[in-house]
Amino acid sequence: MDLILLDGRSLTVGDVVSVARGGLRVEVSPAAAERVNVSRTVVERALTEGRAVYGVTTGFGKLSEVTIDPGQVQALQENLIVSHCAGVGQPLDAEYVRATMLLRANALAVGNSGVRLTTLNTLVDMLNAGVHPIVPEKGSLGASGDLAPLAHLCSVMIGRGEAVYQGRKMDGLSALRAAGIEPVRLEAKEGLALINGTQIMTAIGCLVAHDACVLLKTADVAAALTLEALRGIPDAFDELIVSARPHAGARESAANVRTLTKGSGLTTAPGEKRVQDAYALRCVPQVHGASRDAVRHVVSVLGTEINSATDNPLIFPATGETGDGGRPGGAVGGAAGGTIISGGNFHGQPVALAMDYLGIAVSEIANISERRIERMVNPALSGGLPPFLVVRSGLNSGFMLVQYTAAALVSENKILASPASVDSIPSSANQEDHVSMGTIAARKAREILWNAACVVAMELLTAAQAAEFCGPERLGAGTRAAYDLVRSRVPFLEVDRPLTPDIEAVRDMIRSGAVVEAVEKAAGPMA
C-alpha cells in the first residue's frame, strides 16, 4: 500500500508511523469529503441566520460573550491563529510534526468540524509535499487541546509562521509557494477547528507507543540473553507458571524467552548452580508482561483518539443530509439545517492518563533491566564472571560505567514518571479551569522511552560481553542471533575504550527494529 485514504474512522497507529516516518502519501476519502461538505453547509446556514455560535460569531474562551460583526469573521479566525502562536522551546522533530498534520487532517475528515474541503486538502497537500511547520514543543495545557503548538502548525497554512521545506528553513508563505500550494484564507469556524484538538499529544503518543512495543520485544531478547549469560533457570518461564496467573502480557513474555533460548546449553536446572534466580530474572514475565498489558491499553486509547472529532463546537448535520449515515442532528435535538453543539471533546484527559501510564510502564522496563546489568558486572552476584566483565580488571574498568549510566537513566525516569495528568491550572480568566497536561505527559513518556532504550541497549551489550565468558556457541538460536547482531557492530571489550558509540549503535538497532527482526528470522515470530 502506498496511499492512505483518510476517512476519519479507520486510521491506525501503524498508519501514523508509516506517514510520519515512511513518507506514505494520504488523500481524503470520497465519503469523508462528502461529510466535510455537508457539515460546512450547517456553519454557513448559522451565519446566514445570524445565530450566536461559539467561535463562529463570538470570541474565544472567556471572550465567548463578545459578539463578532459578520464582516469581521475572517479576521477573527486569522487573529485566533496568530495570537495563539505563543509556544516556546525546541522545535518538534519532523516526524512528530508530520504525525500531527496527519491526525489533524483525519480529525477534520470525521465531518463534525465545519471546515471547507479546500482547507482540509491544503493541510493534506502540505503533508504530502513535505512542508513541515516549525512547532515549538512547549506551551500546551492539553485543553482546549494543544492550542499553542497547533497554532504554530496551522499558521503556515495561512502563509504565516515558519516551516522547513526540502531541508531549508523559511517563512511559511515562501514554503507554500516553493511547494506550489496556495495559502488559505480562513472562513468562519476554520481557525478554531484547526487548533482546537489533541493532535500534538496524540501524535507524540502514537510514535512513542509504537516504539514502546518494539522496545518491549527487545527487552525480552535482552532478558533472555542475560538469563543464559548468568546461567539462569528457565523453569520460571514455563507455560504452567504463567497459565496459573494468565495475564496476557506475562504469557507472551514467557513464551518469547522460551522461544529465544530454545536449544540453549547455558541455562541450568534448579539446584545445579542455585535453587532459584533473583527477581530480576525470575520475574521477567510478570514485570515485562505488566508493561505489555499497559502499552496494549494505551494503543487502544490512541486508536480511539485518532479517529475522533476533538474540536469545539461540533457540527451535526440533520438526519439524511450525509451520504453514509453521518452524525444525525436529530439524535441530539437538532432541527432541519443541523445542530451545532459546544462541548469538551478537546480535553486531553484520556490521552493524558494513557501517556502517564505509558511512561510508568516503560520506566519499569528500564528499572528491571538495570538490575540485570548489575548482576552481570558485580562479581558477588554474577556466579563466577570476571569483575565488570573484563579480563584484567583493576587495570581496566570494563563495564563499570555502563551500569553507572544505566542507574542514572533509571533514576531520571523515576522523576519523569511522576504523572502530569494529576496537575491542573486555570487559564483564560478561569473559563478553562481544568486542563489535562496531556502534552507534557506525552513529552515525558517520549523522554522515558529514550532513556529506557539506552538501558536495554546497555543490557544487550553487557549480556553479549558476559556470554563471551560462557561460550556464545552454546546460546539458544534466538539469543545467538542477538549476540551476532551486536557483535556485527560492537567488538568484544578486551581493554578499556569509550563505550558511548557502542551504546548508541545498539540503541539504534533497537529503535529500527533490527534486533527483533534478527531474532525472529533465527527463532521464529515473537509475541
C-alpha positions as CSV (number, residue, x, y, z in Angstrom):
1,M,0.0,0.0,0.0
2,D,1.4,3.4,-1.0
3,L,-1.6,5.6,-0.1
4,I,-3.8,6.0,2.9
5,L,-7.3,7.3,2.5
6,L,-8.4,9.5,5.4
7,D,-12.0,8.7,6.3
8,G,-11.9,9.9,10.0
9,R,-12.7,6.4,11.2
10,S,-10.1,3.8,10.4
11,L,-6.7,5.3,10.9
12,T,-4.3,3.1,12.9
13,V,-1.2,3.7,15.0
14,G,0.7,1.8,12.3
15,D,-0.6,4.2,9.7
16,V,0.6,7.1,11.7
17,V,4.1,5.7,11.9
18,S,4.1,4.9,8.1
19,V,3.2,8.5,7.3
20,A,5.4,10.2,9.9
21,R,8.5,8.2,9.3
22,G,7.9,6.4,6.0
23,G,6.5,9.3,4.0
24,L,3.4,7.5,2.9
25,R,1.0,9.7,0.9
26,V,-2.5,10.5,2.1
27,E,-5.8,11.6,0.5
28,V,-9.2,12.4,1.8
29,S,-11.7,9.6,1.0
30,P,-14.8,10.5,-1.1
31,A,-17.1,9.6,1.8
32,A,-15.2,11.9,4.2
33,A,-15.2,14.7,1.6
34,E,-19.0,14.5,1.4
35,R,-19.3,14.7,5.2
36,V,-17.0,17.7,5.3
37,N,-19.0,19.5,2.7
38,V,-22.3,18.8,4.4
39,S,-21.1,19.9,7.8
40,R,-19.8,23.1,6.2
41,T,-23.3,23.9,5.0
42,V,-24.5,23.8,8.6
43,V,-22.0,26.5,9.5
44,E,-23.0,28.7,6.6
45,R,-26.7,28.4,7.5
46,A,-25.9,29.5,11.0
47,L,-24.1,32.6,9.6
48,T,-26.9,33.4,7.3
49,E,-29.4,33.1,10.1
50,G,-27.3,35.3,12.4
51,R,-27.2,32.7,15.1
52,A,-24.8,33.2,18.1
53,V,-22.3,30.3,17.7
54,Y,-19.2,30.0,19.9
55,G,-16.1,30.7,17.9
56,V,-18.1,31.4,14.7
57,T,-19.9,34.6,15.6
58,T,-18.3,35.1,19.1
59,G,-14.9,35.5,20.6
60,F,-13.0,32.6,22.2
61,G,-12.6,31.3,25.8
62,K,-13.6,34.0,28.3
63,L,-14.4,36.3,25.3
64,S,-17.2,34.0,24.1
65,E,-19.7,36.6,25.3
66,V,-18.3,39.1,22.8
67,T,-20.3,39.1,19.5
68,I,-18.4,39.5,16.3
69,D,-19.6,41.5,13.4
70,P,-20.2,39.3,10.3
71,G,-17.8,41.4,8.3
72,Q,-15.0,40.6,10.8
73,V,-15.4,36.8,10.8
74,Q,-12.4,36.2,8.6
75,A,-10.2,38.5,10.7
76,L,-11.4,36.7,13.8
77,Q,-10.2,33.3,12.5
78,E,-6.8,34.6,11.4
79,N,-6.3,36.6,14.7
80,L,-7.0,33.4,16.5
81,I,-4.2,31.6,14.8
82,V,-1.7,34.5,15.1
83,S,-2.4,35.3,18.7
84,H,-2.1,31.6,19.8
85,C,1.4,31.3,18.3
86,A,2.9,31.6,21.7
87,G,4.8,28.4,22.1
88,V,8.4,28.1,23.3
89,G,11.2,25.6,23.4
90,Q,12.9,23.4,20.8
91,P,11.0,22.6,17.6
92,L,9.4,19.3,17.4
93,D,11.2,16.8,15.2
94,A,9.7,16.5,11.7
95,E,8.2,13.0,12.4
96,Y,6.1,14.4,15.2
97,V,5.0,17.4,13.0
98,R,4.0,15.0,10.2
99,A,2.1,12.8,12.6
100,T,0.3,15.9,13.9
101,M,-0.6,17.1,10.4
102,L,-2.0,13.6,9.6
103,L,-4.1,13.4,12.8
104,R,-5.4,16.9,12.4
105,A,-6.5,16.1,8.9
106,N,-8.1,12.9,9.9
107,A,-10.0,14.6,12.8
108,L,-11.4,17.1,10.2
109,A,-12.3,14.2,8.0
110,V,-14.7,12.9,10.6
111,G,-17.0,15.6,9.3
112,N,-18.0,17.3,12.6
113,S,-15.7,20.3,12.3
114,G,-17.4,22.5,9.7
115,V,-14.3,23.4,7.7
116,R,-14.3,23.7,3.9
117,L,-12.9,20.8,2.0
118,T,-10.3,23.1,0.4
119,T,-8.9,23.9,3.8
120,L,-8.6,20.2,4.7
121,N,-7.0,19.5,1.4
122,T,-4.4,22.3,1.9
123,L,-3.3,20.6,5.1
124,V,-3.1,17.2,3.2
125,D,-1.1,18.9,0.4
126,M,1.4,20.3,2.8
127,L,1.9,16.9,4.4
128,N,2.4,15.2,1.0
129,A,4.7,17.9,-0.2
130,G,6.9,17.8,2.9
131,V,6.1,21.3,4.1
132,H,6.9,20.9,7.8
133,P,5.8,23.8,10.0
134,I,8.2,24.7,12.8
135,V,6.4,23.9,16.0
136,P,7.8,24.8,19.5
137,E,7.3,21.8,21.7
138,K,6.2,23.7,24.9
139,G,3.2,25.7,25.6
140,S,0.2,23.3,25.7
141,L,-2.0,22.7,28.7
142,G,-3.9,19.9,27.0
143,A,-7.2,21.8,27.0
144,S,-8.7,23.4,25.0
145,G,-6.5,21.0,23.3
146,D,-3.0,21.7,22.0
147,L,-3.7,25.3,21.2
148,A,-0.3,26.9,21.0
149,P,1.6,24.2,19.1
150,L,-1.3,23.6,16.7
151,A,-1.5,27.4,16.1
152,H,2.2,27.3,15.0
153,L,1.5,24.4,12.8
154,C,-1.6,25.9,11.1
155,S,-0.1,29.4,10.8
156,V,1.9,28.1,7.8
157,M,-1.4,27.2,6.1
158,I,-2.3,30.9,6.1
159,G,1.2,32.0,4.9
160,R,2.4,32.9,8.3
161,G,4.9,31.2,10.7
162,E,7.9,29.3,9.7
163,A,8.5,25.9,8.0
164,V,11.2,23.6,6.7
165,Y,10.9,22.6,3.1
166,Q,13.4,20.4,1.3
167,G,15.8,20.8,4.2
168,R,15.6,24.6,4.2
169,K,14.1,26.8,6.9
170,M,11.9,29.6,5.5
171,D,8.8,31.7,6.3
172,G,5.5,29.9,5.8
173,L,4.4,31.8,2.7
174,S,7.7,31.1,1.0
175,A,7.5,27.4,1.9
176,L,4.0,27.2,0.4
177,R,4.9,28.9,-2.8
178,A,8.0,26.7,-3.2
179,A,5.8,23.7,-2.9
180,G,3.2,25.1,-5.3
181,I,0.5,25.4,-2.6
182,E,-1.9,28.4,-2.2
183,P,-2.3,29.8,1.3
184,V,-5.7,29.5,2.9
185,R,-7.9,32.5,3.6
186,L,-9.8,31.2,6.7
187,E,-13.5,31.4,6.8
188,A,-15.9,31.2,9.8
189,K,-15.1,28.4,12.3
190,E,-12.0,27.2,10.5
191,G,-9.3,28.7,12.7
192,L,-10.9,27.2,15.7
193,A,-11.4,23.8,14.1
194,L,-7.7,23.8,13.1
195,I,-6.2,24.4,16.6
196,N,-8.8,23.1,19.0
197,G,-7.8,19.4,19.5
198,T,-5.4,16.9,21.0
199,Q,-3.3,16.1,18.0
200,I,0.1,17.1,19.3
201,M,-0.1,14.9,22.4
202,T,-1.7,12.1,20.4
203,A,0.9,12.3,17.6
204,I,3.8,12.0,20.1
205,G,1.8,9.3,21.9
206,C,1.4,7.2,18.7
207,L,5.1,7.2,17.9
208,V,6.2,6.6,21.5
209,A,3.6,3.7,21.8
210,H,4.9,2.1,18.6
211,D,8.5,2.4,19.8
212,A,7.5,1.0,23.2
213,C,6.0,-2.1,21.5
214,V,9.4,-2.6,19.8
215,L,11.3,-2.0,23.0
216,L,9.2,-4.5,24.9
217,K,10.1,-7.2,22.5
218,T,13.7,-6.2,22.6
219,A,13.6,-6.2,26.4
220,D,12.6,-9.9,26.2
221,V,15.6,-10.5,24.0
222,A,17.9,-8.8,26.4
223,A,16.5,-10.6,29.4
224,A,16.8,-14.0,27.6
225,L,20.5,-13.3,26.7
226,T,21.1,-12.2,30.3
227,L,19.4,-15.4,31.6
228,E,21.9,-17.5,29.7
229,A,24.9,-15.4,30.5
230,L,24.1,-15.8,34.2
231,R,23.4,-19.5,33.8
232,G,19.8,-18.9,34.9
233,I,16.9,-21.3,35.5
234,P,14.3,-21.3,32.7
235,D,11.6,-23.0,34.9
236,A,10.2,-19.6,35.8
237,F,9.1,-19.1,32.2
238,D,7.2,-22.4,32.0
239,E,3.7,-22.2,30.5
240,L,2.3,-23.9,33.6
241,I,3.6,-21.0,35.8
242,V,2.1,-18.2,33.6
243,S,-1.1,-20.1,32.9
244,A,-1.8,-20.2,36.7
245,R,-2.0,-16.4,36.6
246,P,-3.0,-15.8,33.0
247,H,-2.3,-12.2,32.3
248,A,-1.8,-11.9,28.5
249,G,1.4,-9.9,28.7
250,A,3.1,-12.3,31.1
251,R,2.2,-15.3,28.9
252,E,3.6,-13.5,25.8
253,S,6.9,-12.5,27.5
254,A,7.4,-16.0,28.9
255,A,6.7,-17.5,25.5
256,N,9.3,-15.2,24.0
257,V,12.0,-16.2,26.4
258,R,11.3,-19.9,25.8
259,T,11.5,-19.4,22.1
260,L,14.7,-17.3,22.2
261,T,16.5,-19.8,24.5
262,K,15.4,-23.0,22.8
263,G,18.4,-25.3,22.5
264,S,20.5,-23.4,24.9
265,G,23.4,-25.1,26.6
266,L,23.8,-22.4,29.2
267,T,20.6,-22.4,31.2
268,T,20.6,-24.6,34.3
269,A,18.3,-26.8,36.4
270,P,17.2,-25.8,39.9
271,G,20.0,-26.7,42.3
272,E,22.6,-27.0,39.6
273,K,24.0,-23.6,40.4
274,R,21.3,-22.1,42.6
275,V,17.8,-23.2,43.7
276,Q,16.1,-20.2,42.2
277,D,17.1,-17.0,40.5
278,A,16.7,-13.4,41.8
279,Y,13.6,-11.5,40.8
280,A,15.2,-9.6,38.0
281,L,15.5,-12.9,36.1
282,R,12.7,-15.0,37.6
283,C,10.0,-12.3,37.4
284,V,10.7,-11.1,33.8
285,P,7.3,-12.4,32.6
286,Q,5.4,-10.7,35.4
287,V,7.2,-7.3,35.0
288,H,7.6,-7.2,31.3
289,G,4.2,-8.6,30.9
290,A,2.5,-6.0,33.0
291,S,4.2,-3.3,30.9
292,R,3.0,-5.1,27.7
293,D,-0.6,-5.0,29.0
294,A,-0.3,-1.4,29.9
295,V,1.0,-0.5,26.4
296,R,-1.7,-2.5,24.8
297,H,-4.3,-0.4,26.7
298,V,-2.5,2.8,25.6
299,V,-2.6,1.8,22.0
300,S,-6.3,1.1,22.3
301,V,-6.9,4.6,23.7
302,L,-4.9,6.1,20.9
303,G,-6.8,4.1,18.3
304,T,-10.0,5.8,19.5
305,E,-8.5,9.2,19.8
306,I,-7.0,9.3,16.3
307,N,-10.4,8.7,14.8
308,S,-12.3,11.3,16.8
309,A,-13.6,14.8,16.4
310,T,-11.8,16.8,19.1
311,D,-12.6,20.5,18.4
312,N,-15.4,22.7,19.6
313,P,-18.1,23.4,18.8
314,L,-19.0,20.3,16.8
315,I,-21.3,20.2,13.8
316,F,-24.0,17.6,13.4
317,P,-25.9,17.7,10.1
318,A,-29.6,16.9,10.2
319,T,-30.7,13.3,9.5
320,G,-30.4,12.4,5.9
321,E,-28.0,15.2,5.0
322,T,-25.0,12.9,4.8
323,G,-24.3,10.2,2.2
324,D,-23.2,7.5,4.6
325,G,-25.2,7.8,7.8
326,G,-23.2,10.7,9.1
327,R,-24.0,12.1,12.6
328,P,-27.8,12.8,12.6
329,G,-28.6,16.1,14.2
330,G,-32.0,14.8,15.3
331,A,-30.3,12.5,17.8
332,V,-29.1,15.5,19.7
333,G,-32.1,17.6,19.5
334,G,-31.3,19.3,16.2
335,A,-33.8,20.6,13.7
336,A,-33.6,21.0,10.0
337,G,-30.3,22.5,9.0
338,G,-28.3,20.6,11.6
339,T,-27.1,21.3,15.1
340,I,-24.0,23.0,16.4
341,I,-23.1,21.9,20.0
342,S,-20.4,23.2,22.3
343,G,-18.8,20.5,24.4
344,G,-15.5,19.3,25.7
345,N,-14.0,16.8,23.2
346,F,-10.9,18.9,23.0
347,H,-10.0,18.0,26.6
348,G,-6.9,15.8,26.6
349,Q,-7.6,13.7,29.8
350,P,-8.0,10.3,28.0
351,V,-4.6,10.8,26.3
352,A,-3.0,12.4,29.4
353,L,-3.8,9.4,31.6
354,A,-2.7,7.0,28.9
355,M,0.6,8.8,28.4
356,D,1.4,8.8,32.1
357,Y,0.5,5.1,32.2
358,L,2.8,4.5,29.2
359,G,5.7,6.4,30.9
360,I,5.3,4.3,34.1
361,A,5.2,1.1,32.1
362,V,8.3,1.8,30.1
363,S,10.1,3.1,33.2
364,E,9.7,-0.3,34.8
365,I,11.3,-2.0,31.8
366,A,14.4,0.1,32.4
367,N,14.3,-0.5,36.2
368,I,14.5,-4.3,35.9
369,S,16.9,-4.1,33.0
370,E,19.4,-2.1,35.1
371,R,19.1,-4.7,37.9
372,R,20.1,-7.4,35.4
373,I,23.1,-5.4,34.3
374,E,24.2,-5.1,37.9
375,R,24.0,-8.8,38.4
376,M,26.3,-9.4,35.4
377,V,29.0,-6.8,36.3
378,N,29.0,-7.4,40.1
379,P,31.3,-10.4,40.9
380,A,29.4,-11.0,44.1
381,L,26.2,-11.7,42.1
382,S,27.4,-12.9,38.7
383,G,28.2,-16.5,39.6
384,G,31.8,-16.5,38.5
385,L,32.0,-13.9,35.8
386,P,35.1,-11.6,36.0
387,P,34.6,-8.3,37.8
388,F,32.9,-5.8,35.4
389,L,33.3,-8.3,32.6
390,V,36.9,-7.5,31.7
391,V,39.8,-9.9,31.9
392,R,42.3,-7.6,33.5
393,S,40.0,-5.8,35.9
394,G,41.7,-3.2,38.0
395,L,43.8,-2.0,35.2
396,N,40.6,-1.9,33.1
397,S,37.2,-0.7,34.4
398,G,35.3,-2.7,31.8
399,F,31.6,-2.3,32.1
400,M,31.6,-0.5,35.4
401,L,30.3,2.8,33.9
402,V,27.7,1.0,31.8
403,Q,25.8,0.1,35.0
404,Y,26.6,3.5,36.4
405,T,25.0,5.3,33.4
406,A,22.0,2.9,33.4
407,A,21.4,3.7,37.1
408,A,21.5,7.4,36.3
409,L,18.9,7.0,33.5
410,V,16.7,4.8,35.7
411,S,16.8,7.4,38.4
412,E,15.9,10.1,36.0
413,N,13.0,8.1,34.8
414,K,11.6,7.8,38.3
415,I,11.3,11.6,38.3
416,L,9.9,11.8,34.8
417,A,7.3,9.0,35.6
418,S,5.6,11.2,38.2
419,P,2.2,11.8,36.4
420,A,1.5,15.1,34.7
421,S,-2.2,14.4,34.5
422,V,-2.8,14.9,38.2
423,D,-2.0,18.6,37.8
424,S,-4.2,21.3,36.5
425,I,-4.0,25.1,36.4
426,P,-6.8,27.5,35.3
427,S,-6.4,29.7,32.2
428,S,-8.4,32.1,30.0
429,A,-9.7,34.1,33.1
430,N,-10.8,30.8,34.7
431,Q,-13.1,29.8,31.9
432,E,-10.7,26.9,31.2
433,D,-10.5,25.9,34.8
434,H,-9.4,22.3,34.5
435,V,-6.8,21.1,32.0
436,S,-5.2,17.8,31.3
437,M,-1.4,18.4,30.9
438,G,-1.6,15.7,28.2
439,T,1.2,17.1,26.0
440,I,3.5,17.3,29.0
441,A,2.7,13.7,29.8
442,A,3.4,12.7,26.2
443,R,6.7,14.5,26.1
444,K,7.7,12.9,29.4
445,A,6.8,9.5,28.0
446,R,9.0,10.2,25.0
447,E,12.0,11.0,27.2
448,I,11.4,8.0,29.4
449,L,11.3,5.8,26.3
450,W,14.6,7.2,25.1
451,N,16.2,6.6,28.4
452,A,14.8,3.1,28.6
453,A,16.0,2.2,25.1
454,C,19.5,3.2,26.2
455,V,19.3,1.0,29.3
456,V,18.1,-2.0,27.3
457,A,20.9,-1.4,24.8
458,M,23.3,-1.4,27.7
459,E,21.9,-4.7,28.8
460,L,22.3,-6.2,25.4
461,L,25.9,-5.0,25.3
462,T,26.6,-6.3,28.7
463,A,25.0,-9.7,28.1
464,A,26.9,-10.1,24.9
465,Q,30.1,-9.4,26.8
466,A,29.2,-11.8,29.6
467,A,28.3,-14.5,27.1
468,E,31.9,-14.5,25.8
469,F,33.0,-16.0,29.1
470,C,30.3,-18.7,28.9
471,G,30.6,-19.8,25.3
472,P,28.4,-17.9,22.9
473,E,28.2,-21.0,20.7
474,R,26.1,-22.5,23.5
475,L,23.4,-19.8,23.3
476,G,19.9,-20.6,22.1
477,A,19.0,-19.8,18.4
478,G,17.3,-16.5,19.2
479,T,19.8,-15.2,21.7
480,R,22.7,-16.3,19.4
481,A,21.2,-14.1,16.7
482,A,21.0,-11.2,19.0
483,Y,24.6,-11.8,20.1
484,D,25.8,-12.0,16.5
485,L,23.9,-8.8,15.6
486,V,25.6,-6.9,18.5
487,R,29.0,-8.3,17.5
488,S,28.5,-7.2,13.9
489,R,28.8,-3.6,15.2
490,V,30.5,-3.8,18.6
491,P,33.6,-5.9,19.2
492,F,34.4,-7.8,22.4
493,L,35.9,-5.4,25.1
494,E,39.4,-6.6,25.6
495,V,40.8,-3.4,27.1
496,D,39.0,-0.1,28.0
497,R,37.6,2.1,25.3
498,P,34.9,4.7,25.1
499,L,31.6,2.9,25.3
500,T,29.2,5.6,24.2
501,P,29.5,4.8,20.5
502,D,28.8,1.1,21.3
503,I,25.7,2.0,23.3
504,E,24.4,4.3,20.6
505,A,25.0,1.7,17.9
506,V,22.9,-0.9,19.8
507,R,20.2,1.7,20.7
508,D,19.8,2.5,17.0
509,M,19.4,-1.2,16.3
510,I,16.6,-1.3,18.9
511,R,14.8,1.7,17.5
512,S,15.0,0.4,13.9
513,G,13.6,-3.0,14.9
514,A,16.8,-4.7,13.8
515,V,17.2,-6.7,17.0
516,V,13.7,-8.1,16.8
517,E,14.0,-8.8,13.1
518,A,17.2,-10.7,13.6
519,V,16.0,-13.0,16.4
520,E,12.6,-13.7,14.6
521,K,14.5,-14.7,11.5
522,A,16.5,-17.2,13.5
523,A,14.0,-18.4,16.1
524,G,10.5,-17.6,14.7
525,P,7.9,-14.9,15.5
526,M,7.8,-13.3,18.9
527,A,4.6,-12.3,20.7
